[in-house]
């Protein structure tokens, strides 16, 4: 059983004792796409308060780094310590030994190998992976820490996404008609995030963020949900949880 499923199971037990949100947990569990982790360009380039992404390679499992959604082409990669990992790309990268007719790649594949000794390199079980990628307007330097792991990975693909796809927590939505429902949804979303049910780096969080963007520009909630790939069932459960928590906070404040 994965760690995330254990968290969901534990939260279901708590909800059954405190809040009528059992259906919320099962709705979330049914929509989470396991194995994909999304990282913004700001984080992956080292220009945020968060540390650069870490990749753990386990025996028998590879990890992909995809630049498809960032609409960038990989120009160059460096793996500082190749003694325990191999690297491949889905395209052609020019080197001193090889010239490409059409240069560029969009996905990097890393996998664990049996450690080898290289006299020129100090012994280490970690490495820095540097990627030079070019978009429509500029080139960026991406950084990843690579190490060895012993457990089966919970993530098989890291998706690099533009910073514009992330909705700030304090964003206001003045153009929507159902402002009350959106506030309740946002409150419910914060609650499940605090419980560890939906991570801000997860694929599901990104889909919900896209839903909020569509609602912000005036698209009806049901249409925005379809385009974002999330169900009205999940939205309604988040609104319900936000409403319940709001009532509880209001009653608590009156009692003081």
N, C-alpha and C positions, 0 to 999 in steps of 0.2 A: 504494500500500500504506500502510495507516494505521500510526501509531507503535506502537500496541498490538500489531498483528499482527507488526511487526518485532521487538518484544521477545519475543513468543512464539516466533517462528522462531529467534531467537538462543538462547533458553533450550533449545529442542529440541536444537540442535547441542551445547550444553554437556552436556545430560543424556545424549546418546548416547555421550559420551566418559567421563563420570564416574559417573552413576547410571542405572539402568534405569527412567527415568521418562518415556519418550517418550509412552506412553499417557496420562499425567497431563496433559501439555501439550495434547494433542489434545482431551482431555475438557474442559479448561478453555475452550479456544477454541470448542468447540461449545455451551457454556452461557452465554457472555458475551452479554448483550443490549446491543449497541452503540447509542449515541445517547441513553441515559438515565443521568443522574447524580443520585444521591440525596444530599441535604444535610439535616442535622438542624436542628431549630428553634434549637438553641443556637448553632450556627455562623451561621445566616442572620440571627439577631437581634444578632450581634456580642457574644454573651456567652460566648465561648470563646477559647482561646489562638490559634486559627486566624484568619486574616484573613477578612473578609467575602467572599462568593462574587463571582467575576469573570465577566462575560459579554462575549464578543467577537462582534460582529455582522459577518458577511461579506456581500458583495454576492450577492443571490439566495437568501440563507438566513435564516430566522427562528429565534427561540429561544422556547420556551414555559417558563413558570414555573408549576408545578402545585401547588395547595394541597389537592388532592383527598384524598391520603392523610393529611394532617394534620387533616382534618375541620374546616377553617376556611373562613370566608367573607371575601372581600376587600371591604373597605369603602371604601378610598381609596388612590389611587396618585399619586405625584409623580415626574415625570421632569425633573430640573433642567435638562438641556440637550437640548431636542428638535430641535436643528438637524441631526442626522444619524440619528435613529431615530424610528420611529413606534410607537405603543402602542395595543393593543386588548385587550378582555377578553371572556370568553364569557357575560357577563351584563350587568346594568345597574347603573351607579354614578351616584348622584345628584350633580348639579353645580348651579351657579347658573343654568345655562341649561336644565337637564333634571331632571325629577322622575320617579322610577321607581315603578311600581305594586308591583313586587317587587324590592327592592334586593339586590344581592349578585352576586359572581362567584367562580369557583374557579380560573380559568386566565388568565394574562397572556401575551399574544403580543407580542414585540418583533421589529422588522425594520429593516434598514438602508435608508436613503433617501439620495438625493443631497444633499450638504451645502447648507444654506441659510443666508443671513446674516440675523441679527436684530440690529438696532442696539443694543437694550437688553442683549444678552448678549455677554460676551467670547468670542472665538474659542477653541474647545477641542474636542478629539476624544474626550473622556471625559465621563461623566455619573454622577450618583448616582441610583439608583432607590429610592424609599422606598415601602413597602407597609404599610398598616394592615389587619390581618386579625383577625377575631374567631372564637374557638373557643367551646366549650360553657361555659367558666368564666372566660376572660379575653381581653383584646385584646393583640396583640403588634405591635411595629414591626420590620419586616424591611428589611434594607439589601442592595443589590447594586451593584457597580461595573460600569458599562457602557462599553465601548470599541469601537473599530473593528478588525476583523481582515481579513487578506488571504487566508487559506487556508480551504478548506472545513472547517466545524466538525466535531469528533468527537462533539459532544453537541447534540441538538436539544431536549431537555427536561430541566429541573431539577425534581426532585420534592422537595418539602419533606416530611420525615417526622418524627414525634415522636421525642424523645430516647429514649423507652422502648423503641424498636425496635432500639437498638444495644446489643449485649452487651459489657460491659467485658472487657478482655483478661484480668484476674485473677479473673474470675468462677469460682466453684467449683460443681461439679455433684454434690452429695452423694446425690441421689435416683436416679441412673441405675445400671443393673446393669452396663453395659459401660464401667466407668470407665477401664480401660486403653485401650480403643479410642478413647474420646473424647480422652484425653490425647495419643494418637498423632495423631489428626485435628487437634487444636489445634496440635501441633508442626508438622505438615505444612502447615497453613494459614499459620503464621508464616513458614515457609520460602518459600512461593510469593509471599507478600506482600513479603518482603525482596527477591525477584527481580523484583518489579514486575509479576507475572502477574495478581494480583487486588488492586485498589486498595480501601482501606477505604471509599471513597466510591462504589464501583460498585454496580450493581444486584445483581450476583452475590454480593458480600460480604453485602449485606442479606438475601438469601435464605438464605445459609449461617448468618447470625446468627439468623434465625427458626428454622431447623432446630435450632440449639443450644438455643434457648429451649424448643422442644417436647420435646427429649430430656431437658432439665433437669427438666421436670415429670413425667417418667416415661413418655413416649410411646415405643413401639418405634422403633428407628432407621429401618426401612424405611417405616413409616407417616409418621414425621416428614419423611422425604425427599420422599415424594409430596406432602404438604401444603405443603412449602416450594418445590416446583418444581425440585428438584435431583435428579440421578440417583445411584443407588447406585454407579455406575461412578466418578463423581467422588469420592464419599466414600471408596470403597475405595482409590483412587489416593492420596488425601491421607493416609490411614492408613498405606499402604505406604511413602510417602515419609517420614513421621514415624518409622516403625519403622526404616527404613534409616539415617536421620540419627542416631537414638538409638544404634544399634549402632556407628556410626562414632565418635560422641563417646565412647562407653564404651570402645572399643578404644584411642582416642587417650589417654584419661585413664589407662588401665592401663599404657600404654607410657611414661608420664612418670616 
